[in-house]
Amino acid sequence: MQQFAHRTTVAVLAPLLVAAACATDAVALPTGPVVQVGRAVLDDGTGTHYVTGGVGSPTFVLIHGWGCDHTVFRAQLQGLVERRRVLALDLPGHGRSELPSGPLTAAHFIAAVLAAMDAAEIDAAVLVGHSNGAPVAMAVAREAPERALAVVSLDGEIAPLFSVEQRRSMAAPFHDGDPHTLGRDVLRRMLRADMPPELADDLEARLAATAARTLRESLDAMCDPLLWRDQPVRVPVVFVGTAAPFWTAAWRQRAERVAPDLRWRTVDDAGHLLMLERPDVVDEELERLANELAGQPQRTRD
């Protein structure tokens, strides 16, 4: 296992309502179950913000995608937390988590997930990644296999859709131009036309609150081969995705090579933000997986 250096401190401030746990002040979350706010500190001194709440196993660790923060999982923090323990973090540079002094890398993302789990005293969990959070979840499962009970991809890449060179080419305009303007255009193309306006406005506000450096360097981090190793993940992997045309049969075959125990569900009536648009389907799949794992021995670390 590759070592990702981090140290953690538990900085649980107080039990708060989810409404008070927003990563930005742009749009408040609706009132929901009580969660705790925590901060994990990496070896370079930067802090990773997370919220956690609920009881019951397995624990779900929720990893957001590009330009977002932990609040995109608001529905799961309100519903799933009533039956399971849930942790949702802000990746480095996003929400309330700090940027490192040097370039943001894939290793920072992996270390942040593990640091948040350590700070919250979570030995192993189901790693749930949305969009660009999915390859991060897969990488954590590869680099620290004892920490992963399963992986869930919410409309994110289990196996690469693009080569590293193609990714660098796609990231280049965000370095040459305004990443907020380009990101807003990308976001609008991904959202369904019938998405409630207040939800679309919320997502745009969170994108706007994310530093330009974070937006650029997060795309660079997605070019890191560390996220795209061919090493298979030896835990169940569940893909819950949209009917987007790029999830082809050929891509599914590539995904099955790195996720031999792959389950698949297509959600026809949702866009890319399916955990917000169809939280009932996402929660149903997470509960199904939790029930399947219930009969397995719980992992602990020495």
N, C-alpha and C positions, 0 to 999 in steps of 0.2 A: 504494500500500500504506500502510495506517495504521501509524505507528511505535509500537512498544511498547517503552518505554525500559527497558533492563536492562543491567547489566554482569555479567560472570561471572568467577569465580575457580575454578580447578580445585583441589579439595581432596580428592584421592584419598588416603584414609587408609592402605589396605593391601588386598591381595587377601584376601578373606574368603569363607568359605562362605556360601551363601544363608541358612543357619540363623542366622548372626550378623548378617544384614542386615535383620532385622525392624524395622518402623517403630515398633512398640511392644513391650513386654516381655510382653504378655498371653499370646501363644501363639507358640512358636518354630516356624520353618519346618523341614521335614525337611532333612537334609543333602543338598546338591546341588552342582552345578558351581561353580567359583570365579567370583566376581564382584568388581567393585570398587565401593566406596562413594564417592560424590562429593557435593559441595555447590556449588550455583550461587547467587550473590548478586545480588539485584535492586538496582535503583537506590536503593530506599528502605532498603537494608541488610538486608532479610530474606533468610533462606536457604531454598533449595529443595533438599530431600534427594532423591537418586536413587541407583540401583544400575545398573550396566551390565556386560555381559560377552559373551563369544562373539566369533566372527569370521564373516565372510561377509556378502555384500550380497544384498538390501537390509537396512538396519537397521530394526528395529521399535521404535517408541516407544510405550509402553503407558501409558494414561491411565485411572485408576480413576474410580469414581463417588462419589456422596454418602456421607459417613460411613465411607469405606473408606481404604485406603492401597495402596501398591504391592504388598503381599504377596498381594492377591487374584489376582495373576498368577503365583503360585508355580509352577504347573505349567509355564507358558511359560518361566519363569526356569530351570527344571530341564531341560526337554526341548528347546525351540526354541533355547536358547543353545548347544546342541551343534552347530548347523548355521548359525546366523545371529547377527549381533550384535543384542543386545536392550538397551534402556534402559527402566527403569520408574521413575517419579517419584512422590513424594508431592505432591499439589497444595497450595497455600498453606493453612496451618491444619490440614492432615491429617498423620497419621503424625509424622515428624520435621521437617516443614517448618513454618516460622514464619508467624504471622499478621502482616499489615501493621498499622501503628498506626491507620490509618483503616479504613473499611468495606471488606470483601472484595468484589471485583468480578470480572466476567467478564474484564476486561483483565488482572487479576492472574493468572488461570488461563492465559491465552494467553501472557503474558510468562514465566511459570514454565516452560512447555513449551519455549519458544524458548531460555530461559536454560540449561536443562538440556542441550539439544542443543548449544549453544555451548560449555558447559563440557566436554562429552564429545567435542567436535570432530566433531560430526555435521552435515554440510552439509544433507542431505535424508534423509527417512525415510518409511516407511509409518507413519501415525498411527493407532493402534488405541485406540478409546475404548469403555469399558464404561458402559452406562447414561448418567448425566449427563456422563460423559467423552466420549461421542460428539459432542454439539454443540460441546464444546470442541475436539475434533479437527477438526471441520468448520470452525470459526471460524479455527483456525490455518491451515488450508489456504486460506481466503479471504484472510486478512490478510497471510500470508507464503507466497504460492503457490510460490515457489522452494524452500521447505523441505519440501514435501509430494510424495512419489512416488505415494501413494494414501492412502485413508482406509478404515478398517474399523470398522464399528459392531457392537458386541456387545450386542444387545438394547437399543439406545439410539436416540434420535430423530435422524434425519438432517434431517427437516423437522419443524416443530412439531406436536405433537398438540393443544396448547392455545394459547389466546391469552395475551398478556402479562397481561391482566386476570384471566384464570382462574388463571394461575400465582400471581399475588399473593394471590388468594383462598385458594388451597391452602396457601400459605406462612404465612398469618396465624396459624393455630392453633399453629404452632411458636414464634411470638413470644409468644403468650398463655399457652401451657402449657410443660411440660417437654419439650424436644425429644428427650431421650434416651428417655423413656417412649413418646412418639409414634413416634419412629424405630424403636424395638424392635417396636412393633405392626406398622408398615409392613413391616419386614424379615421378620417371621414370616409375614405374608401372602404374601410373594414367594417364600419358600422351599418347595420340594417336601416333602411329608410324609415321603418316603423318604430325605431328605438325612441323611447320617451325623451323629449328634448332636455329635461333636467339631468338625465343620465349622461347624455352626450356632452352637455355643458360641464358636468363634473369631470369627465375624463379629459376634456380639453384643458380644464383648469389645472389638473394634476400634471399634465404634460407641460403646461406653461410654467409650473412651479419647479420643474426639474431643471437643474443647471445645464447650460449648453455643453459644458465639458462632459457631464455625465452622459448626455445623449450621444455625443460623438464617441466617447471612449467605451461605452457599453456596446456599441456596434462593432468597434474594433475587437473587444473581448470575445464577441461571437465568432470572430475569425480564428480564434485560438484552437489549434488541433486538439488541445486537452479536452475540449467538449465533444469531440467527434471520433474518439477512439473506437476501433472495431471490437474491442473486448466486450463480450456479451455480459449483460446484467442478469444475474442468476436469481432474480426474485420476480414475482408476478409484475407485469407491466400492463396497465390499462390505458388505452387511448380513447378519449371521448372527444370527438371532433365534429366539425361542420361538414357539409357536403361540398366543400371547396374543391375545385378540379385538380389541385396539385397533390391531393392525397390519392395518388394513383395506385393501381395494383402493383406496379413495379416498385413504387416507394414502400408499399406495405411489405413486399418481400425483403427489401433491405432492412426494414424495421424488425422483421422477424429474425433476422440474423443476429442483431444485437440485443433482441428481447425475445428469446425462445419461448417464454411463457407469456405471449401477448394476447390480450383480449381487446375487442374493438366494438365501439358503438358510435354510430353516426347520428347526429342531431340535425334533422333537416330544417327545422324552423328556428334556427338560432344563427347569429353571426359570430364573429371571432370572440366577443366577450360573453361566451355562453354561460359562464358561472353567474353573470349578472342577468342575462336574458332568460335563461332556463335553469335557475338554481335548483328547481325540483328534480330535474334530470341529473344534474351533477351530484346533488346530495344522495339521490337514489343509488348511483353507481358507487359512491364512496361508502355508503352503508352496506351495499352488497359485498364489496371487497372486505370491509371490516368484519362482516359475519363469516366470510370465508376464512379469514385469518384468526378468528376467535378460537378455533380448536388447536392452533399451533402454539408451541411453547413460546413464552415471551423472552426476547433477547435482553440480556444484561451484559454490561462490560465489567471486566475485572478491575 
